[in-house]
Amino acid sequence: MAARLPQTMLACQIVEYNKPHQIRRIPTPKPHELGPNDLLLKVAVASLCHSDLEYLSGNLYNKLPVTASHEGTGVVVARGSAVTKWQIGDRIMAGQTYGRCGNCDNCNGEESYRHYCPDKGSAMSVERNGAFQEYLVTDAREATRIPDEMSFLTAAPLACAGVTVWRGVLLADLKPGEWIGIVGSGGGLGHLGIQFAKAKGLKVLGVDARDDGISLSKEAGADCVLDARKGRDEVAREALRVTGGKGVAATINVSDAKSAASTACAVTKMHGTVIQVALPPEVTIPFSEYIFRDIRVRGSFICSPKEAEEMLQLVVKHDIKVESNIFHGIREIPKVVDMLSKGQYRGKGVIVIDEGASRLSKL
């Protein structure tokens, strides 16, 4: 039986583009209105992603008003009629995608590509309310169980930053001992990518353009960190020197700087792969990287629930740390967004929504 819920709930919403988020009261989702594959979560912890700034500006075509955040965790308080995997009380990391059709080639193909369904519903914080509210509807098929050893504080930032860069590491498909590059290595995704790569036995070349990003890259365990402010050509020369004259086998670009994709190609060896994860308006790469160096570029979009489960287990096994700045309460969120826009903290902004949620202190 579903818990008795309040009629309204507190939410932090984007109401106007390029204006501060607003704290509002909105109707609480009703358990009897859940779709067959829906879960209703009591949100425990949610976090802020750099792309939330793109939603605020309207660059990602989100509707208004909409509750922000696509990085949410919580406890199941109600479930749809077709849900059998999840029980009331389960601790969940919400998936971003929702309502895939179940009939297309992606849905019926490899598990690792089902989230690419072209007929799926809207993603969190685009046309469907996100996790900066007290209760959240999410798709049971895209949810991931949080390990008992892991806190909500650790799990929330992994719901986007983690699953996104983890997919990049998987697509690089490298063997232990090989070099992987990460451009934007000192950000929310980058510092996790370094730790994921090291856990898989890879050597990591980090590239960042900020003093605090370079420091965080080193703290996260990168074998070598290069300063992008020296320019593309100098960074490429240093990468060749560090890797024995070859370059890295693959590079993940998590920076939306104009020169980032080009730099990612420059540090990558001939015939190597660049995984484009960042979301700039345009990706600019010199034709010579494609033609004369045979650099292969592919995009990447989050990961599947099975891959996310593997990531969470890796985090527990290798004691991977999220660089977090913890805030308490929905009313704090506009301040945190402003701090992110001004670059006033390293890593992730993490907001405790439900102070009473269990296991907040673990890891």
Sequence and secondary structure as in RCSB ss.txt:
>XXXX:A:sequence
MAARLPQTMLACQIVEYNKPHQIRRIPTPKPHELGPNDLLLKVAVASLCHSDLEYLSGNLYNKLPVTASHEGTGV
VVARGSAVTKWQIGDRIMAGQTYGRCGNCDNCNGEESYRHYCPDKGSAMSVERNGAFQEYLVTDAREATRIPDEM
SFLTAAPLACAGVTVWRGVLLADLKPGEWIGIVGSGGGLGHLGIQFAKAKGLKVLGVDARDDGISLSKEAGADCV
LDARKGRDEVAREALRVTGGKGVAATINVSDAKSAASTACAVTKMHGTVIQVALPPEVTIPFSEYIFRDIRVRGS
FICSPKEAEEMLQLVVKHDIKVESNIFHGIREIPKVVDMLSKGQYRGKGVIVIDEGASRLSKL
>XXXX:A:secstr
      SEEEEEEE STTS  EEEEEE   GGG  TTEEEEEEEEEEE THHHHHHHTTT   SSEE  SEEEEE
EEEE TT  S  TT EEE  S     SSSTTTTS GGGGGG TT    BTTTB  SSBSEEEEEGGG EE  TTS
 HHHHHHIIIIIHHHHHHHHHH   TT EEEEETTTSHHHHHHHHHHHHTT EEEEEESSHHHHHHHHHHT SEE
EEGGG HHHHHHHHHHHTTTS EEEEEE   STTHHHHHHHTEEEEEEEEE    S     HHHHHTS  EEEE 
    HHHHHHHHHHHHHTT    EEEEESGGGHHHHHHHHHTT SSSEEEEES TT TTTT  
